[in-house]
Amino acid sequence: MSISADICPDPSGVDIPLTREDFLLQLLRELTGTLQEVAGIEDASGLIALAGQRVGDRLDGQYRDALAVQCLDRHQVAAVIVDLKRRIQGDFYVIEESEERIVLGNRRCPFGESVRDRPSLCMLTSNVIGTLAAEHLGRVRVSLMETIARGDAGCRVVIWLKQTPTARAAEGRDYFGS
């Protein structure tokens, strides 16, 4: 018995807004949601942080090779972070840069709307930034002051370069260079 085309139409002509990127973002959103539900936000953030560290190490090597340098200064670290986030469709920019800290803003998350209610995904940002900054500038603390994932209009990320009382009091995660 054969099935007629009227009963089982050809799906290739159907207009469904699905791209590879959409699919991967949906998958990432569901994976992080499942991790948050099963393991809790803190443990999910820890697991995602490990992946972020590995990505940060890889990106750091790529930028070092491309720039033909062994070490980046503070200005270059800020520029590299802004550049890498731009390449993945984020909209990061430098708000402030001093000997004490680098403050970044972001108007658009690379994960798009998939990041909403998935604060554990912010650990990718924290770890990529923290790994890269610490490798070149020594011990740093990354504070996610505002995040789109938590419902803020944008992100505000502080990279503390000096262990001042203000930096030590700020919520965040410490990163150490090798």
Wavefront OBJ file of the C-alpha trace (Angstrom):
o trace
v 0.000 0.000 0.000
v 1.430 3.427 -0.917
v 0.838 6.695 0.868
v -0.430 9.472 -1.358
v 1.225 12.897 -1.483
v -1.966 14.451 -0.076
v -1.632 12.461 3.130
v 2.118 12.951 3.512
v 3.200 16.206 1.838
v 6.825 16.980 1.010
v 8.251 18.961 3.980
v 11.027 20.584 1.921
v 8.652 23.268 0.636
v 7.295 24.222 4.058
v 8.351 27.625 5.384
v 9.802 26.923 8.843
v 12.290 29.478 10.224
v 14.969 26.970 11.207
v 18.668 27.358 10.576
v 21.617 25.478 11.975
v 22.299 28.386 14.339
v 18.670 28.417 15.536
v 18.822 24.685 16.170
v 22.117 24.913 18.080
v 20.834 27.805 20.210
v 17.670 25.844 21.022
v 19.781 22.820 21.928
v 22.106 24.898 24.115
v 19.125 26.535 25.837
v 17.520 23.158 26.580
v 20.802 21.631 27.767
v 21.473 24.511 30.155
v 17.855 24.478 31.323
v 18.090 20.763 32.028
v 21.401 21.220 33.867
v 19.921 24.038 35.966
v 16.848 21.936 36.835
v 18.743 18.724 37.606
v 21.972 20.007 39.160
v 20.924 23.487 40.271
v 22.158 26.817 38.947
v 25.415 26.748 40.944
v 26.521 23.301 39.736
v 25.289 23.979 36.197
v 27.315 27.186 36.215
v 30.374 25.235 37.368
v 30.091 22.716 34.554
v 29.572 25.434 31.962
v 32.510 27.340 33.473
v 34.811 24.398 32.659
v 33.755 24.531 29.024
v 34.242 28.310 29.039
v 37.774 27.931 30.366
v 38.672 25.526 27.570
v 37.172 27.855 24.971
v 39.033 30.793 26.556
v 42.344 28.921 26.361
v 41.764 28.058 22.709
v 40.740 31.614 21.763
v 43.697 33.073 23.641
v 46.045 30.895 21.582
v 44.349 31.926 18.343
v 44.638 35.631 19.145
v 48.293 35.267 20.239
v 49.108 33.505 16.985
v 47.173 35.985 14.840
v 48.754 38.996 16.581
v 52.188 37.302 16.711
v 52.652 38.151 20.399
v 53.274 36.202 23.573
v 51.553 38.605 25.932
v 48.818 41.206 25.646
v 48.701 44.435 27.611
v 45.555 45.765 29.287
v 44.428 47.720 26.214
v 44.943 44.697 23.956
v 43.057 42.400 26.362
v 40.063 44.766 26.297
v 40.249 45.028 22.496
v 40.490 41.243 22.063
v 37.458 40.657 24.312
v 35.384 43.212 22.392
v 36.542 41.722 19.078
v 35.816 38.116 19.973
v 32.355 39.002 21.272
v 31.678 40.962 18.052
v 32.681 37.930 15.998
v 30.037 35.825 17.764
v 27.387 38.537 17.370
v 27.595 40.107 20.783
v 27.779 43.870 21.141
v 30.389 44.420 23.833
v 32.121 47.759 24.319
v 34.548 49.296 26.805
v 32.922 51.589 29.376
v 36.037 52.173 31.464
v 39.638 51.051 31.482
v 42.064 51.812 34.309
v 44.861 50.158 36.239
v 42.257 48.900 38.709
v 39.618 47.522 36.344
v 38.134 47.127 32.888
v 34.387 47.663 32.686
v 32.540 46.269 29.686
v 28.994 46.822 28.545
v 26.987 44.652 26.196
v 23.823 45.491 24.286
v 23.282 42.113 22.590
v 23.984 38.628 23.889
v 25.685 36.222 21.469
v 23.074 33.653 22.569
v 20.198 35.962 21.622
v 16.907 35.362 23.375
v 18.024 31.830 24.259
v 19.926 33.268 27.234
v 16.784 34.482 29.044
v 16.403 32.650 32.366
v 19.652 30.755 31.728
v 22.149 32.583 33.967
v 24.450 29.566 33.940
v 25.263 30.446 30.308
v 26.862 33.639 31.605
v 29.663 31.457 32.954
v 30.840 31.019 29.366
v 31.299 34.771 29.164
v 32.875 34.995 32.611
v 35.316 32.159 31.976
v 36.329 33.158 28.477
v 36.967 36.722 29.673
v 38.557 35.645 32.962
v 40.826 33.035 31.396
v 42.047 35.416 28.718
v 42.563 38.378 31.070
v 44.308 36.345 33.784
v 46.678 34.731 31.318
v 48.022 38.152 30.351
v 47.390 40.394 33.341
v 47.730 38.038 36.311
v 45.061 37.316 38.872
v 41.717 38.929 38.011
v 38.185 38.798 39.332
v 35.244 38.912 36.927
v 31.989 40.333 38.245
v 28.804 40.007 36.214
v 27.077 43.101 37.581
v 24.160 43.029 35.119
v 23.185 40.320 32.649
v 20.580 39.919 29.974
v 20.047 36.364 31.263
v 18.798 37.752 34.576
v 16.466 40.189 32.852
v 18.648 43.305 32.682
v 18.503 45.436 29.531
v 22.180 44.727 28.884
v 25.262 43.307 30.502
v 27.828 45.064 32.648
v 30.999 43.064 33.296
v 33.804 44.249 35.554
v 37.258 42.729 35.262
v 39.047 43.613 38.493
v 42.782 43.859 37.814
v 43.887 44.754 41.349
v 42.815 43.063 44.559
v 41.477 46.216 46.195
v 38.943 46.076 49.043
v 36.236 47.007 46.498
v 37.288 44.163 44.203
v 37.428 41.656 47.066
v 33.952 42.724 48.213
v 32.467 42.420 44.711
v 30.636 39.227 43.870
v 32.506 37.388 41.189
v 34.884 34.652 40.238
v 38.673 34.745 40.501
v 40.921 33.651 37.633
v 44.650 32.979 37.736
v 47.158 32.985 34.883
v 49.422 30.017 34.287
l 1 2 3 4 5 6 7 8 9 10 11 12 13 14 15 16 17 18 19 20 21 22 23 24 25 26 27 28 29 30 31 32 33 34 35 36 37 38 39 40 41 42 43 44 45 46 47 48 49 50 51 52 53 54 55 56 57 58 59 60 61 62 63 64 65 66 67 68 69 70 71 72 73 74 75 76 77 78 79 80 81 82 83 84 85 86 87 88 89 90 91 92 93 94 95 96 97 98 99 100 101 102 103 104 105 106 107 108 109 110 111 112 113 114 115 116 117 118 119 120 121 122 123 124 125 126 127 128 129 130 131 132 133 134 135 136 137 138 139 140 141 142 143 144 145 146 147 148 149 150 151 152 153 154 155 156 157 158 159 160 161 162 163 164 165 166 167 168 169 170 171 172 173 174 175 176 177 178
